[in-house]
Amino acid sequence: MTREPVLAARKLVKRYGKVTAIDGADFDLLPGEVLAVVGDNGAGKSSLIKALSGALVPDSGQILVDGNPVRFHGPLDARRAGIETVYQDLALAPAQDIASNLFLGRERRRPGLLGRVFRMLDSGGMRAEAERVLGDLGVRVKSMQQPVETLSGGQRQGVAVARAAAFGTRVVIMDEPTAALGVAEAARVLDLIGRIRDRGLPVVLISHNMPHVFEIADRIHVHRLGKRVALVSPRERTMNEVVGLITGALRMGENGQLEEVSTVARTGLTTRP
């Protein structure tokens, strides 16, 4: 029985003048999986992810959430559909505490007159909820009142991921979450991604780090020249084979077997007989 994708795209196209950033791209994220999106610089994977997260409006094609066509006019539309994105810059407010960052843009008011009329924030409730969310995900910090600027890189990443997991009801998208982290902190972030998946929330992982991709991903979406060129399992393909697909040295044949591509075919050059 085929599972319905939680998030999908069909024939997406985005052009900037003569430059085609997305060239008829397809995408499929299944329930409860970690899907890694890999590709060389300029492959168009960032544009694809921006379209799926509402940060970019494609010229044509279709995006589907739980099989239903949607049209995102901005990131807020994607968030309303349950899609949360953790960008590489994390979008955290360094001077504010952890609880405030977790509820950034979604602050809770106190119940009753104090909240409705005087617009007082429910600081205690937000701290308690932040502590619960971070505790469930295994993110260890001293206090919810600790300013984010005092945290390590891995802890900051944990706060950003916890925020996405707290409010994402359909999908969490993570852009290079282990970039610039040490070995131990990167391992904790990968564990965090696994915990989110184990809670039933599918994750899209954009990464250049092949060992991390092969450690955590259930499937790998290979993006090249603006479109998906392969969808493979890390249990069935080697790291070198995936790199070959990324660079264009290999391609997926009609029978599902990998084929070598000549240098001429790869570059698009032609020779006269």
GUDOPA-529799 format. One record per residue (C-alpha): residue number from 1; residue in three letters; z, y, x. Coordinates in nm, 4 decimals. Each point is the difference from the previous one (the first is absolute). Layout:
# residues N
   num   residu         c3         c2         c1
   NUM      ALA          Z          Y          X
...
END
This chain:
# residues 273
   num   residu         c3         c2         c1
     1      MET     0.0000     0.0000     0.0000
     2      THR    -0.1113     0.3358     0.1464
     3      ARG     0.2645     0.2694     0.0185
     4      GLU    -0.0857     0.3468    -0.1305
     5      PRO     0.0176     0.2631     0.2753
     6      VAL     0.2803     0.2538    -0.0417
     7      LEU    -0.2198     0.2662     0.1601
     8      ALA    -0.3753    -0.0276     0.0442
     9      ALA    -0.3051     0.2100     0.0796
    10      ARG    -0.3653    -0.0646    -0.0717
    11      LYS    -0.2917     0.1679     0.1778
    12      LEU     0.1898     0.3157     0.0993
    13      VAL    -0.2104     0.2726     0.1594
    14      LYS     0.1076     0.3253     0.1641
    15      ARG    -0.2367     0.2304     0.1876
    16      TYR     0.0609     0.3198     0.1934
    17      GLY    -0.3455     0.1521     0.0294
    18      LYS    -0.2050    -0.2440     0.2066
    19      VAL     0.3055    -0.1987     0.1060
    20      THR     0.0908    -0.3023    -0.2144
    21      ALA     0.3716    -0.0731     0.0351
    22      ILE     0.0135    -0.2755    -0.2637
    23      ASP    -0.3194    -0.1988    -0.0484
    24      GLY     0.0276    -0.2216    -0.3074
    25      ALA     0.3413    -0.1368     0.0976
    26      ASP     0.1830    -0.2771    -0.1853
    27      PHE     0.3735    -0.0662     0.0138
    28      ASP     0.2374    -0.2592    -0.1488
    29      LEU     0.3806    -0.0130     0.0227
    30      LEU     0.1597    -0.3068    -0.1583
    31      PRO     0.3511    -0.0166    -0.1506
    32      GLY     0.2825    -0.0591     0.2484
    33      GLU    -0.2076     0.0152     0.3193
    34      VAL    -0.0144     0.2081     0.3142
    35      LEU    -0.3640     0.0996     0.0486
    36      ALA    -0.0804     0.1449     0.3423
    37      VAL    -0.2909     0.2449     0.0198
    38      VAL    -0.1474     0.0098     0.3494
    39      GLY    -0.2975     0.1757     0.1531
    40      ASP    -0.1100     0.2075     0.2950
    41      ASN     0.0406     0.3772     0.0095
    42      GLY    -0.2592     0.1544    -0.2304
    43      ALA    -0.0445    -0.3206    -0.2006
    44      GLY     0.0971     0.1800    -0.3212
    45      LYS     0.3252    -0.1841    -0.0685
    46      SER     0.2005     0.3238    -0.0217
    47      SER    -0.2431     0.1396    -0.2585
    48      LEU     0.0251    -0.3231    -0.1993
    49      ILE     0.3803     0.0143    -0.0007
    50      LYS    -0.0056     0.3681    -0.0965
    51      ALA    -0.2184    -0.0870    -0.2985
    52      LEU     0.2379    -0.2789    -0.1059
    53      SER     0.3028     0.2312     0.0342
    54      GLY    -0.1609     0.2918    -0.1856
    55      ALA    -0.0323     0.2287     0.3027
    56      LEU    -0.3794    -0.0181    -0.0171
    57      VAL    -0.2298    -0.0141    -0.3033
    58      PRO    -0.2994    -0.2313     0.0609
    59      ASP    -0.3509     0.1074    -0.1002
    60      SER    -0.0659    -0.3268    -0.1804
    61      GLY     0.1389    -0.3481    -0.0484
    62      GLN     0.3067    -0.1245    -0.1806
    63      ILE     0.3709    -0.0448     0.0699
    64      LEU     0.1951    -0.2490    -0.2107
    65      VAL     0.3749    -0.0448    -0.0466
    66      ASP     0.0932    -0.3365    -0.1546
    67      GLY    -0.3652    -0.0358    -0.0992
    68      ASN    -0.0162     0.3323    -0.1837
    69      PRO    -0.2329     0.2770     0.1256
    70      VAL     0.1830     0.3149     0.1112
    71      ARG    -0.1037     0.3347     0.1434
    72      PHE     0.2378     0.1760     0.2348
    73      HIS    -0.0382     0.3760     0.0309
    74      GLY     0.2855     0.0284     0.2483
    75      PRO     0.2941    -0.1895     0.1560
    76      LEU     0.2192     0.0684    -0.3052
    77      ASP    -0.2401    -0.2023    -0.2162
    78      ALA     0.0309    -0.2933     0.2394
    79      ARG     0.3786     0.0325     0.0011
    80      ARG     0.0053    -0.0038    -0.3798
    81      ALA    -0.1965    -0.3264     0.0203
    82      GLY     0.2746    -0.1458     0.2232
    83      ILE    -0.1761     0.0439     0.3363
    84      GLU     0.2187     0.1424     0.2770
    85      THR    -0.1290     0.0882     0.3475
    86      VAL     0.1899     0.0287     0.3287
    87      TYR    -0.2127     0.2230     0.2223
    88      GLN     0.0164    -0.0049     0.3773
    89      ASP     0.1864     0.3335     0.0090
    90      LEU     0.2535    -0.1487    -0.2515
    91      ALA     0.0177     0.3272    -0.2029
    92      LEU     0.3767     0.0276     0.0495
    93      ALA     0.2133     0.3167     0.0009
    94      PRO     0.1849    -0.0280     0.3354
    95      ALA     0.2848     0.2417    -0.0802
    96      GLN     0.0859    -0.1659    -0.3317
    97      ASP     0.2141    -0.3105    -0.0342
    98      ILE    -0.1208    -0.3528    -0.0723
    99      ALA     0.0759     0.0048    -0.3728
   100      SER    -0.1812     0.3322    -0.0449
   101      ASN    -0.3052    -0.1391     0.1795
   102      LEU    -0.0014    -0.3148    -0.2085
   103      PHE    -0.0146     0.2103    -0.3184
   104      LEU    -0.2203     0.2758     0.1437
   105      GLY    -0.2044     0.1375    -0.2902
   106      ARG     0.1806    -0.2327    -0.2420
   107      GLU     0.3478     0.1530     0.0042
   108      ARG     0.2336    -0.1182    -0.2745
   109      ARG     0.1925     0.2467    -0.2168
   110      ARG     0.3571    -0.0543    -0.1093
   111      PRO     0.0336    -0.1299    -0.3547
   112      GLY     0.0798     0.2289    -0.2898
   113      LEU     0.0295     0.3763    -0.0019
   114      LEU     0.0457     0.0332     0.3770
   115      GLY    -0.3371    -0.1545     0.0650
   116      ARG    -0.1979     0.1430    -0.2919
   117      VAL     0.1257     0.3585     0.0090
   118      PHE     0.1411     0.0553     0.3471
   119      ARG    -0.2489    -0.2418     0.1641
   120      MET     0.2679    -0.1489     0.2227
   121      LEU    -0.1080    -0.2971     0.2101
   122      ASP     0.1660    -0.3388    -0.0296
   123      SER     0.0729    -0.0171     0.3737
   124      GLY     0.2535    -0.2816    -0.0300
   125      GLY    -0.2337    -0.2148    -0.2086
   126      MET    -0.2893     0.0544     0.2400
   127      ARG     0.2162    -0.0922     0.3000
   128      ALA     0.1192    -0.3181    -0.1714
   129      GLU    -0.3552    -0.1002    -0.0941
   130      ALA    -0.1282     0.0793     0.3509
   131      GLU     0.2741    -0.2154     0.1502
   132      ARG    -0.0925    -0.2869    -0.2325
   133      VAL    -0.3744     0.0210     0.0743
   134      LEU     0.0423     0.0201     0.3773
   135      GLY     0.2605    -0.2771    -0.0098
   136      ASP    -0.2310    -0.2308    -0.1963
   137      LEU    -0.2717     0.0542     0.2591
   138      GLY     0.2320    -0.0444     0.2969
   139      VAL    -0.0362     0.3574     0.1309
   140      ARG     0.3217     0.0800     0.1872
   141      VAL     0.1201     0.3596     0.0289
   142      LYS     0.3441     0.1588     0.0384
   143      SER    -0.0002     0.2096    -0.3158
   144      MET    -0.2318     0.1123    -0.2786
   145      GLN     0.1061     0.3566     0.0887
   146      GLN    -0.1323    -0.0361     0.3542
   147      PRO    -0.2890     0.2453     0.0741
   148      VAL    -0.3290    -0.1806     0.0552
   149      GLU    -0.0546     0.1879     0.3279
   150      THR     0.2943    -0.1942     0.1496
   151      LEU    -0.1620    -0.3388    -0.0711
   152      SER    -0.2028    -0.2133     0.2390
   153      GLY    -0.3748    -0.0448    -0.0542
   154      GLY     0.0512    -0.3413    -0.1581
   155      GLN     0.2723     0.1291    -0.2320
   156      ARG    -0.2228     0.2880    -0.1128
   157      GLN    -0.2778    -0.2462    -0.0704
   158      GLY     0.2533    -0.2066    -0.1954
   159      VAL     0.0947     0.2992    -0.2165
   160      ALA    -0.3669     0.0766    -0.0745
   161      VAL    -0.0723    -0.3645    -0.0824
   162      ALA     0.3128    -0.0272    -0.2154
   163      ARG    -0.1113     0.3066    -0.1970
   164      ALA    -0.3378    -0.1613    -0.0653
   165      ALA     0.1600    -0.3313    -0.0970
   166      ALA     0.2453     0.1745    -0.2330
   167      PHE    -0.2694     0.1738    -0.2026
   168      GLY    -0.3087    -0.2174     0.0507
   169      THR    -0.0342    -0.2320    -0.2984
   170      ARG    -0.3455    -0.1385     0.0854
   171      VAL    -0.0909     0.0526     0.3666
   172      VAL     0.1390     0.1368     0.3272
   173      ILE    -0.2549     0.1273     0.2537
   174      MET     0.1138     0.0405     0.3628
   175      ASP    -0.2037     0.1876     0.2593
   176      GLU     0.0762    -0.1189     0.3559
   177      PRO     0.3727    -0.0551    -0.0695
   178      THR     0.0748    -0.1429     0.3467
   179      ALA    -0.1908     0.2618     0.2012
   180      ALA     0.2104     0.1670     0.2733
   181      LEU     0.2921    -0.2389    -0.0583
   182      GLY     0.1651    -0.2191     0.2611
   183      VAL    -0.0086    -0.3790    -0.0195
   184      ALA     0.3362    -0.0385    -0.1755
   185      GLU    -0.0611     0.2793    -0.2523
   186      ALA    -0.3528    -0.1266    -0.0745
   187      ALA     0.1468    -0.3455    -0.0679
   188      ARG     0.2452     0.1525    -0.2480
   189      VAL    -0.2831     0.1812    -0.1806
   190      LEU    -0.2005    -0.3241    -0.0244
   191      ASP     0.3103    -0.1688    -0.1418
   192      LEU     0.0236     0.2849    -0.2504
   193      ILE    -0.3613    -0.0569    -0.1077
   194      GLY     0.0777    -0.3688    -0.0480
   195      ARG     0.3022     0.0843    -0.2155
   196      ILE    -0.2121     0.2228    -0.2234
   197      ARG    -0.2543    -0.2787    -0.0415
   198      ASP     0.2779    -0.2486    -0.0764
   199      ARG     0.1128     0.2294    -0.2829
   200      GLY    -0.3454    -0.0483    -0.1541
   201      LEU    -0.1469     0.3384     0.0955
   202      PRO    -0.3387    -0.0308     0.1761
   203      VAL    -0.0527     0.2009     0.3170
   204      VAL    -0.3143     0.1482     0.1558
   205      LEU     0.0518     0.0271     0.3763
   206      ILE    -0.2371     0.2158     0.2065
   207      SER     0.0469    -0.0877     0.3660
   208      HIS    -0.1724    -0.0160     0.3390
   209      ASN     0.2677    -0.2354     0.1327
   210      MET    -0.1545    -0.3486    -0.0241
   211      PRO     0.3166    -0.1959     0.0951
   212      HIS     0.1876     0.1791    -0.2803
   213      VAL    -0.2858    -0.0635    -0.2441
   214      PHE    -0.0039    -0.3714     0.0811
   215      GLU     0.3792    -0.0189    -0.0246
   216      ILE     0.0410     0.1505    -0.3477
   217      ALA    -0.3335     0.0015    -0.1880
   218      ASP    -0.0994    -0.2594    -0.2594
   219      ARG    -0.3636     0.1136     0.0091
   220      ILE    -0.2027     0.2394     0.2164
   221      HIS    -0.2576     0.2454    -0.1375
   222      VAL    -0.2455     0.0889     0.2798
   223      HIS    -0.1660     0.3401    -0.0457
   224      ARG    -0.3107     0.1061     0.1899
   225      LEU    -0.2622     0.2698    -0.0538
   226      GLY     0.1605     0.1153    -0.3228
   227      LYS     0.0322    -0.3339    -0.1768
   228      ARG     0.1825    -0.3316    -0.0032
   229      VAL    -0.1814    -0.2463     0.2239
   230      ALA     0.2484    -0.2863    -0.0200
   231      LEU     0.3152    -0.1177    -0.1742
   232      VAL     0.1725    -0.2670     0.2065
   233      SER     0.3257    -0.1912     0.0355
   234      PRO     0.1978     0.0375     0.3247
   235      ARG     0.0771    -0.3709    -0.0293
   236      GLU    -0.3694    -0.0902     0.0105
   237      ARG    -0.1366     0.2564     0.2478
   238      THR     0.1044     0.0951     0.3502
   239      MET     0.0829     0.3478     0.1232
   240      ASN    -0.3153     0.0017     0.2137
   241      GLU    -0.2133    -0.0877    -0.3027
   242      VAL     0.1450     0.2886    -0.2014
   243      VAL    -0.0603     0.2375     0.2914
   244      GLY    -0.3591    -0.1276     0.0110
   245      LEU    -0.0411     0.0851    -0.3689
   246      ILE     0.1471     0.3468     0.0598
   247      THR    -0.2373     0.0771     0.2873
   248      GLY    -0.3055    -0.1586    -0.1618
   249      ALA    -0.0338    -0.2741     0.2607
   250      LEU     0.0534    -0.2505    -0.2831
   251      ARG    -0.0930     0.0004    -0.3657
   252      MET     0.0852    -0.2158    -0.2984
   253      GLY    -0.2920    -0.2208    -0.0978
   254      GLU    -0.0930    -0.0960    -0.3542
   255      ASN     0.1651    -0.3394     0.0465
   256      GLY     0.3286     0.1609     0.1080
   257      GLN    -0.0547    -0.0845     0.3653
   258      LEU     0.0153     0.2604     0.2750
   259      GLU    -0.3264     0.0825     0.1727
   260      GLU    -0.0625     0.1808     0.3263
   261      VAL    -0.1912     0.3273    -0.0265
   262      SER    -0.2422     0.1097     0.2701
   263      THR     0.0524     0.3325     0.1746
   264      VAL    -0.3252     0.1284    -0.1498
   265      ALA     0.1039    -0.0900    -0.3552
   266      ARG     0.3462     0.1453     0.0567
   267      THR    -0.1269     0.3392     0.1089
   268      GLY    -0.2895     0.0114    -0.2421
   269      LEU    -0.2542     0.0399     0.2850
   270      THR    -0.3474    -0.1383    -0.0360
   271      THR    -0.2523    -0.1046     0.2647
   272      ARG    -0.3751    -0.0129    -0.0159
   273      PRO    -0.1688    -0.3369     0.0424
END
